[in-house]
């Protein structure tokens, strides 16, 4: 059986449908989805937008819910739609909270003879992040749309979401210390769930120790031990060895040199037995000394012998000469005896070699004369004082029989 509906019946059926079914408006949060990189910004803006409005709108009201509590209200500002045509508007509210971003924000046209249809932006909502990463659903609640007669207008709502993240999934970045110089090394952190994961593999600054490395990562190694590398010695005397200052422990330094082995002391100007003194067995080294007798005697200083076994005088004796006549105090022949010809007079410049009565006679013959006397006898002036007197006679007497 086929039914035929007349045009009159169809028109009556349409008029009997609810108003909302004929042209229901949609209130949306736009954009429907947005991603916020918290590393560059912690704010976002959404709009409350109306579309498909067939019943003239004169005023609206809404609240906005926050599913995570990650976002909170900064400010709300009216969109341009309600004031289309230069109509004045008046708004009230809002307040905000942890879970509800906007509580009861509303605006109305003022002094206009009618509402407005179509669609546009009702309000802008600026929100701030609490720095947590995750997906937040923004939803509208307590939405009210009014016509000029304060009658409700039917509508539906569309939610939105904000994805807040610190990083892009599976991205990696350096982490850990603020430098990779010295022994420090950056670690790696991997993005998971919009947040940076645990830092893996980082090596942080440590207390500086003496090991040739930059443990505290300040660009210098072993800076607490400024003498490292300086020249140094170990041991004394001939045992002394040379080296450099090196690390001997985490916090200590010492000389790298090893002292030699002491030996018996030699007379060589060196500290052979390594006791801090040289040639201490020969304390006379350097003292004055003489060698030879009489006119052969020479002066020097004690020095070490050529074989380093002892000491000797550095002087060399002179060459012996011939004992002089007449007698002189000098030991010309260097035999340690200077009495040859002593008391022996020498008439005509010749010594007899024997002190006897002839010498007594010659001194006695000229006794009392001086070098100014006409018969002066130089050979009888045995003490060389230009006078022949008791001193000459005593010399003969004291050396009588000398050389005989």
C-alpha positions as CSV (number, residue, x, y, z in Angstrom):
1,X,0.0,0.0,0.0
2,X,1.4,3.4,-0.8
3,X,0.6,6.5,1.3
4,X,0.5,9.9,-0.3
5,X,1.2,12.9,1.9
6,X,-0.3,16.1,0.8
7,X,1.8,19.4,0.9
8,X,-0.6,20.8,3.4
9,X,0.0,17.9,5.8
10,X,3.8,18.2,5.4
11,X,3.8,21.9,6.3
12,X,1.7,21.3,9.4
13,X,4.2,18.5,10.5
14,X,7.2,20.9,10.2
15,X,5.4,23.6,12.3
16,X,4.8,21.0,15.0
17,X,8.6,20.2,15.4
18,X,10.6,21.7,18.4
19,X,12.4,24.9,17.8
20,X,15.9,23.4,18.5
21,X,15.3,20.7,15.9
22,X,14.7,23.3,13.3
23,X,18.0,25.1,13.7
24,X,20.0,24.3,16.9
25,X,23.1,26.4,17.5
26,X,26.6,25.0,18.4
27,X,28.8,26.5,21.0
28,X,32.5,25.4,20.5
29,X,35.8,25.9,22.1
30,X,38.3,26.6,19.3
31,X,40.8,25.6,18.2
32,X,39.6,22.0,18.8
33,X,43.1,20.9,19.6
34,X,46.4,22.7,20.1
35,X,49.9,21.7,21.3
36,X,51.8,24.0,23.6
37,X,55.6,23.6,23.9
38,X,56.3,24.6,27.4
39,X,60.0,25.2,26.7
40,X,59.0,28.2,24.6
41,X,55.7,29.4,26.1
42,X,53.4,28.7,29.0
43,X,50.3,30.5,27.8
44,X,47.5,29.7,25.4
45,X,44.3,31.4,24.1
46,X,41.1,29.7,23.2
47,X,37.9,31.1,21.8
48,X,34.3,30.4,22.6
49,X,32.6,30.4,19.2
50,X,28.9,30.1,18.2
51,X,27.6,28.8,14.8
52,X,24.4,27.8,13.2
53,X,22.4,30.4,15.2
54,X,19.0,30.9,13.7
55,X,17.2,32.4,16.7
56,X,18.5,35.9,17.3
57,X,20.9,35.9,20.2
58,X,20.8,38.8,22.6
59,X,23.0,37.5,25.5
60,X,25.1,34.5,26.6
61,X,26.7,33.0,29.6
62,X,29.2,30.2,30.1
63,X,31.7,28.5,32.4
64,X,34.8,26.5,31.3
65,X,36.0,23.3,32.9
66,X,39.7,22.1,33.1
67,X,40.0,18.3,33.3
68,X,43.6,18.2,34.7
69,X,44.1,21.4,36.7
70,X,47.1,22.1,34.5
71,X,45.8,25.4,33.3
72,X,44.3,28.4,35.1
73,X,42.6,31.7,34.1
74,X,44.6,34.7,33.0
75,X,41.8,36.8,31.5
76,X,38.6,36.8,29.5
77,X,37.7,39.3,26.8
78,X,34.5,39.6,24.8
79,X,34.5,38.6,21.1
80,X,33.1,40.8,18.4
81,X,30.0,38.8,17.5
82,X,27.6,40.1,20.1
83,X,28.4,43.7,19.3
84,X,28.0,43.3,15.5
85,X,26.7,46.4,13.9
86,X,28.3,48.7,16.5
87,X,25.8,47.7,19.2
88,X,26.9,48.4,22.8
89,X,27.4,45.4,25.1
90,X,27.8,44.8,28.8
91,X,29.7,41.9,30.4
92,X,29.9,40.4,33.9
93,X,32.4,38.1,35.6
94,X,34.4,35.9,35.5
95,X,36.2,34.1,38.3
96,X,38.5,31.1,37.9
97,X,39.9,28.2,39.9
98,X,42.1,25.1,39.7
99,X,39.6,22.8,37.9
100,X,37.3,25.5,36.5
101,X,39.0,28.0,34.4
102,X,36.0,30.3,33.9
103,X,33.0,30.6,36.2
104,X,29.9,32.4,34.9
105,X,31.1,34.9,32.3
106,X,28.2,36.6,30.5
107,X,27.5,39.4,28.1
108,X,24.4,41.1,26.7
109,X,23.6,43.5,23.9
110,X,22.5,46.9,25.2
111,X,19.8,49.1,23.6
112,X,19.5,47.0,20.5
113,X,16.0,46.3,19.1
114,X,16.9,42.8,18.2
115,X,19.4,40.0,18.6
116,X,21.8,38.6,16.0
117,X,21.9,35.3,14.0
118,X,24.6,33.4,12.3
119,X,27.9,32.8,14.1
120,X,31.1,34.3,15.4
121,X,33.4,34.7,18.4
122,X,31.6,35.1,21.8
123,X,34.7,35.4,23.9
124,X,38.4,34.9,24.1
125,X,40.0,33.1,27.2
126,X,43.7,33.5,27.9
127,X,45.0,30.8,30.2
128,X,48.4,30.0,31.8
129,X,50.1,26.7,32.4
130,X,51.3,25.4,35.8
131,X,54.2,23.8,33.8
132,X,52.9,20.3,33.8
133,X,52.9,18.2,30.7
134,X,49.8,16.2,29.6
135,X,46.5,16.4,27.7
136,X,43.8,18.6,29.2
137,X,40.2,18.6,28.0
138,X,38.5,22.0,28.1
139,X,34.7,21.7,28.3
140,X,31.9,24.2,28.5
141,X,29.3,24.2,31.4
142,X,26.5,26.3,32.6
143,X,26.0,27.6,29.0
144,X,23.0,29.8,28.6
145,X,21.9,31.6,25.4
146,X,19.1,34.2,25.6
147,X,16.9,35.9,23.0
148,X,15.7,39.5,23.4
149,X,12.7,38.2,25.5
150,X,15.0,36.4,28.0
151,X,14.0,33.1,26.6
152,X,16.5,30.3,26.2
153,X,17.9,29.3,22.8
154,X,18.7,25.7,22.2
155,X,22.3,24.7,21.5
156,X,24.9,21.9,21.7
157,X,28.5,22.2,22.8
158,X,31.9,21.0,21.5
159,X,34.9,20.5,23.7
160,X,38.6,21.1,22.9
161,X,41.9,19.8,24.2
162,X,45.3,21.2,24.9
163,X,48.4,19.1,24.8
164,X,51.1,20.6,26.9
165,X,54.6,19.2,26.5
166,X,58.2,20.0,27.3
167,X,59.5,18.0,24.4
168,X,58.6,15.9,21.3
169,X,58.3,12.2,21.9
170,X,61.5,10.2,21.6
171,X,63.6,13.4,21.1
172,X,66.9,13.4,23.0
173,X,69.0,16.2,24.5
174,X,72.2,16.7,26.5
175,X,71.7,16.8,30.2
176,X,73.7,16.8,33.4
177,X,76.6,19.1,34.2
178,X,76.9,22.6,32.7
179,X,80.2,21.7,31.0
180,X,81.8,18.8,29.3
181,X,85.4,19.9,29.7
182,X,87.8,17.9,31.8
183,X,86.5,14.7,33.1
184,X,82.8,15.9,33.0
185,X,80.5,14.4,30.4
186,X,77.0,15.3,29.2
187,X,74.4,12.7,29.7
188,X,71.3,12.0,27.5
189,X,67.7,12.5,28.4
190,X,64.9,11.1,26.2
191,X,61.4,12.6,25.8
192,X,58.6,10.4,27.1
193,X,55.0,11.5,27.6
194,X,55.9,15.1,26.8
195,X,58.5,15.3,29.6
196,X,62.2,14.8,29.7
197,X,63.3,11.5,31.2
198,X,66.1,10.7,33.6
199,X,69.6,11.9,32.7
200,X,71.7,8.8,31.7
201,X,75.4,8.7,31.5
202,X,76.3,12.1,32.9
203,X,79.6,12.6,34.7
204,X,79.5,15.5,37.1
205,X,82.4,17.6,38.6
206,X,84.2,15.9,41.5
207,X,86.7,17.0,44.1
208,X,90.1,17.7,42.4
209,X,92.7,15.1,43.1
210,X,96.4,14.9,42.1
211,X,96.2,12.6,39.1
212,X,96.9,14.8,36.0
213,X,93.1,15.1,35.2
214,X,90.7,17.9,35.5
215,X,88.4,16.3,38.0
216,X,86.4,19.4,39.0
217,X,85.9,20.4,35.3
218,X,87.2,24.0,35.7
219,X,89.6,23.8,32.8
220,X,92.7,23.2,34.9
221,X,94.2,19.9,36.1
222,X,95.9,19.5,39.5
223,X,95.7,23.3,40.1
224,X,95.8,22.7,43.9
225,X,99.4,21.6,43.5
226,X,101.2,24.4,41.7
227,X,104.7,22.9,42.2
228,X,104.0,19.9,40.0
229,X,106.6,19.5,37.3
230,X,109.2,21.7,39.2
231,X,112.7,20.5,39.4
232,X,113.7,18.8,42.7
233,X,116.4,16.7,44.3
234,X,116.5,13.8,46.8
235,X,119.5,12.9,48.9
236,X,122.7,14.9,49.7
237,X,126.2,15.0,48.6
238,X,127.2,12.4,45.9
239,X,123.9,10.6,46.7
240,X,121.8,13.5,45.4
241,X,119.5,12.6,42.5
242,X,117.5,15.0,40.3
243,X,113.8,14.7,39.3
244,X,110.6,16.6,39.2
245,X,107.6,17.1,41.6
246,X,105.0,14.4,40.9
247,X,101.7,13.2,42.4
248,X,102.3,10.6,45.1
249,X,98.7,10.2,46.2
250,X,95.2,11.8,45.7
251,X,96.3,14.9,47.7
252,X,100.1,14.6,48.1
253,X,103.1,15.3,46.0
254,X,106.8,14.4,46.2
255,X,110.1,14.3,44.3
256,X,110.5,11.6,41.6
257,X,114.3,11.3,42.2
258,X,115.8,8.4,44.1
259,X,118.9,9.0,46.3
260,X,122.2,7.2,45.4
261,X,124.1,4.8,47.7
262,X,126.8,6.2,50.1
263,X,130.4,5.1,49.8
264,X,133.5,5.6,52.0
265,X,134.6,9.2,52.2
266,X,137.5,10.2,50.0
267,X,139.7,13.3,50.0
268,X,138.3,14.8,46.8
269,X,136.2,17.8,47.8
270,X,133.0,15.7,47.5
271,X,130.6,14.3,50.1
272,X,131.1,10.6,49.2
273,X,129.4,9.2,52.3
274,X,126.4,11.5,51.8
275,X,126.4,12.9,55.4
276,X,126.2,16.5,54.4
277,X,130.0,17.2,54.8
278,X,132.9,16.8,52.4
279,X,136.4,15.7,53.3
280,X,135.5,15.7,57.0
281,X,138.3,13.2,57.8
282,X,140.9,15.7,56.7
283,X,140.0,18.9,58.7
284,X,143.4,20.5,57.8
285,X,142.3,20.9,54.1
286,X,142.8,24.5,53.2
287,X,145.0,25.3,56.2
288,X,148.3,27.1,55.6
289,X,151.4,24.9,55.4
290,X,155.2,25.0,54.5
291,X,157.7,22.6,53.0
292,X,161.5,22.7,52.9
293,X,164.1,24.2,55.2
294,X,166.0,27.4,55.3
295,X,166.0,29.2,52.1
296,X,164.2,26.3,50.4
297,X,161.1,26.7,52.5
298,X,157.9,27.6,50.5
299,X,154.3,28.2,51.7
300,X,151.1,26.7,50.5
301,X,147.8,25.1,51.7
302,X,146.8,21.5,52.6
303,X,145.2,19.8,49.6
304,X,144.0,16.3,48.8
305,X,146.6,13.9,47.4
306,X,146.2,12.7,43.8
307,X,145.0,9.3,44.9
308,X,142.4,11.0,47.3
309,X,143.6,8.9,50.2
310,X,144.9,11.8,52.3
311,X,146.2,15.3,52.3
312,X,149.5,17.1,51.5
313,X,150.9,20.6,51.3
314,X,150.5,22.2,47.9
315,X,154.0,24.0,48.2
316,X,157.1,22.7,46.5
317,X,160.5,23.2,48.3
318,X,163.1,25.4,46.7
319,X,166.5,24.2,45.4
320,X,169.3,24.1,48.0
321,X,172.2,26.6,47.5
322,X,175.7,26.9,49.0
323,X,176.2,28.0,52.5
324,X,177.6,31.5,52.5
325,X,180.8,32.9,53.9
326,X,180.9,35.1,55.9
327,X,178.1,33.6,57.9
328,X,174.6,34.8,57.5
329,X,171.4,33.9,59.4
330,X,170.0,32.2,56.3
331,X,170.2,28.4,55.7
332,X,171.4,28.6,52.1
333,X,172.0,24.9,51.7
334,X,168.6,24.1,53.2
335,X,169.9,21.4,55.6
336,X,168.2,22.8,58.6
337,X,171.5,24.0,60.1
338,X,172.5,27.6,59.8
339,X,175.7,27.5,61.9
340,X,178.2,26.9,59.1
341,X,180.9,29.6,59.3
342,X,179.2,31.1,62.3
343,X,181.8,32.9,64.3
344,X,184.4,32.4,61.6
345,X,186.0,35.7,60.7
346,X,187.1,36.3,57.1
347,X,190.0,38.4,56.5
348,X,190.3,39.4,52.9
349,X,186.8,37.8,52.3
350,X,187.9,34.2,53.0
351,X,186.6,31.9,55.7
352,X,189.0,29.4,57.2
353,X,186.2,27.0,58.0
354,X,187.3,26.7,61.6
355,X,186.5,29.0,64.5
356,X,189.7,29.2,66.5
357,X,192.2,31.5,68.1
358,X,192.8,33.3,64.9
359,X,189.3,34.5,64.9
360,X,189.6,35.7,68.5
361,X,192.8,37.5,67.6
362,X,191.2,39.3,64.6
363,X,188.2,40.5,66.6
364,X,190.5,41.5,69.4
365,X,192.9,43.3,67.0
366,X,190.1,45.5,65.7
367,X,187.9,45.7,68.8
368,X,186.2,49.0,69.1
369,X,186.6,50.0,65.4
370,X,183.7,51.2,63.3
371,X,183.1,51.2,59.6
372,X,184.4,54.7,59.7
373,X,187.7,53.7,61.1
374,X,190.7,53.9,58.8
375,X,191.7,50.3,59.5
376,X,188.2,48.9,59.4
377,X,188.1,45.1,59.0
378,X,184.8,44.1,57.6
379,X,185.6,40.4,58.2
380,X,185.6,40.9,62.0
381,X,182.1,42.5,62.0
382,X,180.3,39.1,62.5
383,X,176.9,40.6,63.4
384,X,176.9,43.2,60.6
385,X,176.2,46.3,62.8
386,X,179.2,48.4,61.4
387,X,181.0,48.1,64.7
388,X,183.4,45.5,66.1
389,X,182.4,45.0,69.7
390,X,181.5,42.5,72.3
391,X,178.7,41.0,70.2
392,X,181.3,39.9,67.6
393,X,183.6,38.6,70.3
394,X,180.8,36.6,71.9
395,X,179.9,35.1,68.6
396,X,183.5,33.8,68.2
397,X,183.5,32.6,71.8
398,X,180.2,30.9,71.5
399,X,181.1,29.0,68.4
400,X,184.7,28.3,69.2
401,X,186.0,25.1,67.5
402,X,182.9,25.2,65.1
403,X,184.0,23.5,61.9
404,X,187.5,22.5,63.2
